[in-house]
Amino acid sequence: MLNFIMLQDISALKPGVFTEPLFGNSPLWSLSYEWWFYMLFFIHFIFYNIALIISLFGLITYFYFYNQISLILMYYYIWFSGAFILFALVNKQLNTKVIYTISFSYLLVILLYVSLFIYNKSIASIGVHPILELRHYSVALLILLFGIFFYKKIYVNIKNNYLYTKVIYYSSLLAPISFSFYVFHYPIKNYFQSFTEYNNVLLLFITLSITVIFSYIVEVKLYKLIRNKL
């Protein structure tokens, strides 16, 4: 039931998880966050500063009571910052003030997280709580800053380059099925794993081929049919 209201995650990685992803399809953990991020954004999109408050609230409440809802709130600013940068780009307002605001907000969350969860806590692995969440925020900040640097310093020089335009073109062909590919590849791989025994190359080929075909049918054909009907 909790999977249908998007409250699934992987309990082996962090405490407070309500339920495991449906049918053991672990990539579905991200779908819960994505869905709730869109719902939160719909509620508050005209009040940008609230996004940081939401994540800080989630972080603090997670410290006092491990739970899935606080996790979703805590991670929200990572998603929101990307949307914020996109709006700034579209409106030609990606300036130093925006970059400083995003960076300061990230550093504030990271500092508070370190103070609550890292300081005086035992650390078992970088792949599980409490380092996992810190890693997510730190890497997100680095990727965001690199993306801004790439856009401002590199993109302007290569945007008309032949090779670059071809890479973007072929990538755009895969974009419509990217999320379905992410969601479906894991159960498809698991299903064919027993048939391919130890031949990892064959398993990879079968998984890629079937996942691409199935994702194309679902995302491009089936969704288009549903949208036309509605």
Secondary structure as UniProt FT lines:
FT   TURN            2..6
FT   TURN            11..13
FT   TURN            15..16
FT   HELIX           22..24
FT   HELIX           26..28
FT   HELIX           29..44
FT   TURN            45..46
FT   TURN            48..49
FT   HELIX           50..64
FT   HELIX           68..90
FT   TURN            91..92
FT   HELIX           96..113
FT   HELIX           114..118
FT   TURN            119..120
FT   TURN            126..127
FT   TURN            129..130
FT   HELIX           131..149
FT   HELIX           150..155
FT   HELIX           156..158
FT   TURN            159..160
FT   HELIX           162..174
FT   HELIX           175..177
FT   HELIX           178..196
FT   TURN            197..198
FT   HELIX           200..216
FT   HELIX           217..222
FT   HELIX           223..229
//
